[in-house]
Amino acid sequence: MASNYFSDEELMCHGAEQGDCDCGIESAQNVNPRLLELLDQLRENVGGPLSLSCAYRCPSHNEAVGGVANSQHVQGNAADVLCPDWLTMGEFKWYVEQLPFDGIGVYEAGFIHCDVREGGVGAGYYWEG
């Protein structure tokens, strides 16, 4: 299943750009279709384009950026979505919370981690600095 709004280039592992891996565009195929559906719905609800700082990460890139071994990014279940310029972080968080993501992490760096964990654990909110 493809996304209506996000390209394979946006969804793939970006480790090659940083010299951490060479897994290429094929890695975009590892993204969970349920995550894509929710990201597309988020984009429609927000009413404008969204940018991803990260979606799928291969294990070597995940390790290089200090990700946990069982990262939802490695499993293709997570994306970090940058807060659009026209919304406050609080407004953007509200839009994210309206959807059935299983894990939500709000980061002061200007993005929200959205994931769809195996088995669906319900909305979990993780606040990081």
Residue pairs with C-beta under 8 A, 6 or more apart in sequence:
1 33
1 36
1 37
2 8
2 36
3 11
3 36
3 39
3 40
4 40
4 43
5 39
5 40
5 43
5 49
5 50
6 36
6 39
6 40
6 43
6 50
6 52
6 55
8 25
8 28
8 29
9 25
9 28
10 51
10 52
10 55
11 28
11 31
11 36
11 52
11 55
11 56
11 79
12 23
12 24
12 25
12 26
12 27
12 28
12 55
12 56
13 21
13 23
13 27
13 56
13 57
13 58
13 61
14 54
14 57
14 61
15 21
15 22
15 23
15 57
15 58
15 60
15 61
15 64
16 22
16 23
16 24
18 61
18 64
18 65
20 60
20 61
20 63
20 64
20 65
21 58
21 60
21 61
21 64
23 58
23 61
27 56
27 58
28 55
28 56
30 56
30 76
31 55
31 56
31 76
31 79
32 75
32 76
32 77
32 116
34 116
35 55
35 76
35 77
35 78
35 79
35 114
35 115
35 116
38 99
38 100
38 101
38 114
38 116
39 50
39 52
39 79
39 81
39 114
41 99
42 50
42 81
42 95
42 96
42 99
42 114
43 49
43 50
45 95
45 98
45 99
46 84
46 87
46 92
46 95
48 84
48 86
49 84
50 81
50 82
50 84
51 81
51 82
51 84
52 79
52 80
52 81
52 82
53 80
53 81
53 82
53 111
54 73
54 79
54 80
55 73
55 76
55 78
55 79
55 80
56 73
56 74
56 76
57 65
57 67
57 71
57 73
57 74
58 74
59 74
62 69
62 71
62 73
62 74
63 69
67 73
67 74
71 78
72 78
72 103
72 115
72 116
72 117
73 79
75 118
77 115
77 116
77 117
77 118
78 103
78 113
78 114
78 115
78 116
79 113
79 114
79 115
80 107
80 111
80 112
80 113
80 114
81 96
81 111
81 112
81 113
81 114
82 110
82 111
83 89
83 92
83 110
83 111
83 112
84 92
87 95
89 106
89 108
89 110
89 112
92 112
93 104
93 106
93 112
96 104
96 112
96 114
97 104
97 123
99 114
100 120
100 123
101 114
101 115
101 116
101 123
102 115
102 116
102 117
102 120
102 121
102 122
102 123
102 124
103 113
103 114
103 115
103 117
103 121
103 123
103 124
103 126
104 112
104 113
104 114
104 115
104 123
104 124
104 125
104 126
105 112
105 113
105 125
105 126
105 127
105 128
106 112
106 113
106 125
106 126
106 127
106 128
107 113
107 128
107 129
108 128
108 129
113 126
